[in-house]
Amino acid sequence: MFNIKMDMIQTVGLAVIILIVGRILRTKVRIFEKYCIPSPVIGGFLFAIINLILRQTNFIIFEFDNTLQSFFMTVFFTSIGFNASWRLLKVGGKKVVLFLLCAIGLVILQNVVALGIGLATGVDPLVALLTGSTAMTGGHGTAAAMAPIVEDLGHTGAKSVAIAAATFGLIAGSSMGGPLANRLIRKKNLKVKPQKIEDKQKNDEFLFDNDVKKLDGENFAKAFFLILLSMFIGSYVSSYLNHYLNFPSYIGPMLVAAVLRNISDSTTKFDLHYEEVHILEDVSLNLFLGMAMISLKLWELGSVVGQLALLLIGQVVLAYLFIYFITFKVMGSNYDAAVLSSGHAGFSLGATPNGIANMQSVCDKYKYSYIAFFVMPIVGALFIDFFNVAIISGFFSFLAR
């Protein structure tokens, strides 16, 4: 048997290779594109399967140094903190606030249901919680970040459970959104009202800034320095918070970033270079997720397959009932609400791109909804991750005491 040990440079290099492989496969295999499966997940699962075969045949065992995984994970969550703009939330109006409240409500219930089913099926609460909003609303990024915390507490296989749950959520959310909206439109006999021209113009001006943004090295450096500064200050905030509750290490940096974002919104003398921050957010997510995927241990899933299935089915049922009876009603019980419901199904079980794809599918069949495409991206892409991580951290802190 060969034992291959990789240092932190070799580990991140392999993560880049599986990311490239995943991107190639995503362009070649239609189902990956259809369900918006992230490239690191595609390549990572392929490597995890190969790793499983090599290990089970006693041929090769891989050992990885995941030092940089923790670094890129913190960069990613710090970048999320820069999305938490109070001014942007106010500009979005009542619909945005209502939809965010619906999303937060479902996040809380996802964790409650996960704990309830876990208790009934004998799954450890911390492991069960990984199948709640961690993997559903949070997706692969949050799942890969929270799982090591559970594994450090002695629960082997937590990462495999979390990643498997997130992958299931992507497929379930993409499959459920369209039929759910179609049922609402037909059963409620909803009338498709045309959007007012002035509302369309207002939404377009808010969503799309026609000014051409020039990306340059200096701005990237400034954005990266601000992220590192937030991480530095935030590390002390996390240390302080951990005197009271056991929060993940990236909570402090994320909170500091949120404070800097809102300071920047209130003055013209402080530019955060949001475009560069978003690019660094995407890069760090891909790298840390890639490293998390190559260290996935599929052989640890065998003992929880049946219980995991029940946990995931419970999440799908919860999301359907909540969106059908609550999200749709809160958002106005009209056609726009139905389209938003399909979007909520997409990102509450998977990711924002899945929600947008669901809404596009519904609108292709009926009529475009400017309100839906105005509200959902603001909540799904900018705000829900911040609130979700905060809520998850609260649940984990309470259970880990």
FENBEL-V918305 format. One record per residue. N is the residue number from 1. PHI is phi as a letter, one per 20 degrees, with the letter a starting at -180 (* if undefined). Layout:
N | PHI
N | PHI
This chain:
1 | *
2 | e
3 | d
4 | d
5 | d
6 | d
7 | f
8 | f
9 | f
10 | f
11 | f
12 | f
13 | f
14 | f
15 | f
16 | f
17 | f
18 | f
19 | f
20 | f
21 | f
22 | f
23 | f
24 | f
25 | f
26 | f
27 | f
28 | e
29 | d
30 | f
31 | f
32 | f
33 | f
34 | g
35 | e
36 | l
37 | f
38 | f
39 | g
40 | f
41 | f
42 | f
43 | f
44 | f
45 | f
46 | f
47 | f
48 | f
49 | f
50 | f
51 | f
52 | f
53 | f
54 | f
55 | f
56 | f
57 | e
58 | l
59 | d
60 | c
61 | c
62 | e
63 | c
64 | d
65 | d
66 | e
67 | g
68 | f
69 | f
70 | f
71 | f
72 | f
73 | f
74 | f
75 | g
76 | f
77 | f
78 | f
79 | f
80 | f
81 | g
82 | f
83 | e
84 | e
85 | d
86 | f
87 | f
88 | f
89 | f
90 | f
91 | f
92 | f
93 | n
94 | f
95 | f
96 | f
97 | f
98 | f
99 | f
100 | f
101 | f
102 | f
103 | f
104 | f
105 | g
106 | f
107 | g
108 | f
109 | f
110 | g
111 | f
112 | f
113 | f
114 | g
115 | f
116 | f
117 | f
118 | f
119 | f
120 | f
121 | d
122 | n
123 | e
124 | g
125 | g
126 | f
127 | f
128 | f
129 | f
130 | f
131 | e
132 | e
133 | f
134 | g
135 | e
136 | f
137 | f
138 | f
139 | m
140 | f
141 | f
142 | f
143 | f
144 | f
145 | f
146 | e
147 | g
148 | g
149 | f
150 | f
151 | f
152 | f
153 | e
154 | o
155 | d
156 | f
157 | n
158 | f
159 | f
160 | f
161 | f
162 | f
163 | f
164 | f
165 | f
166 | f
167 | f
168 | g
169 | f
170 | g
171 | f
172 | f
173 | f
174 | f
175 | f
176 | e
177 | g
178 | f
179 | g
180 | f
181 | f
182 | f
183 | f
184 | f
185 | f
186 | f
187 | f
188 | e
189 | l
190 | f
191 | e
192 | e
193 | e
194 | f
195 | f
196 | f
197 | f
198 | f
199 | f
200 | f
201 | f
202 | f
203 | f
204 | f
205 | f
206 | f
207 | e
208 | c
209 | e
210 | f
211 | f
212 | f
213 | e
214 | e
215 | e
216 | c
217 | f
218 | f
219 | f
220 | f
221 | f
222 | f
223 | f
224 | f
225 | f
226 | f
227 | f
228 | f
229 | f
230 | f
231 | f
232 | f
233 | f
234 | f
235 | f
236 | f
237 | f
238 | f
239 | f
240 | f
241 | f
242 | f
243 | f
244 | d
245 | b
246 | e
247 | e
248 | f
249 | f
250 | e
251 | f
252 | g
253 | g
254 | f
255 | f
256 | f
257 | f
258 | f
259 | f
260 | f
261 | f
262 | f
263 | f
264 | f
265 | f
266 | e
267 | b
268 | e
269 | e
270 | c
271 | d
272 | e
273 | l
274 | f
275 | f
276 | f
277 | f
278 | f
279 | f
280 | f
281 | f
282 | f
283 | f
284 | f
285 | f
286 | f
287 | f
288 | f
289 | f
290 | f
291 | f
292 | f
293 | f
294 | f
295 | e
296 | f
297 | d
298 | f
299 | f
300 | e
301 | e
302 | g
303 | f
304 | c
305 | g
306 | f
307 | f
308 | f
309 | f
310 | f
311 | f
312 | f
313 | f
314 | f
315 | f
316 | f
317 | f
318 | g
319 | f
320 | f
321 | f
322 | f
323 | f
324 | f
325 | e
326 | d
327 | g
328 | g
329 | f
330 | f
331 | e
332 | o
333 | l
334 | c
335 | f
336 | g
337 | f
338 | f
339 | f
340 | f
341 | f
342 | f
343 | f
344 | f
345 | f
346 | f
347 | e
348 | f
349 | d
350 | b
351 | b
352 | g
353 | g
354 | f
355 | f
356 | f
357 | f
358 | f
359 | f
360 | f
361 | f
362 | f
363 | f
364 | f
365 | e
366 | d
367 | b
368 | f
369 | d
370 | f
371 | f
372 | f
373 | f
374 | e
375 | f
376 | f
377 | f
378 | f
379 | f
380 | f
381 | e
382 | d
383 | d
384 | f
385 | f
386 | f
387 | f
388 | f
389 | f
390 | f
391 | f
392 | g
393 | f
394 | f
395 | f
396 | f
397 | f
398 | f
399 | f
400 | e
401 | f
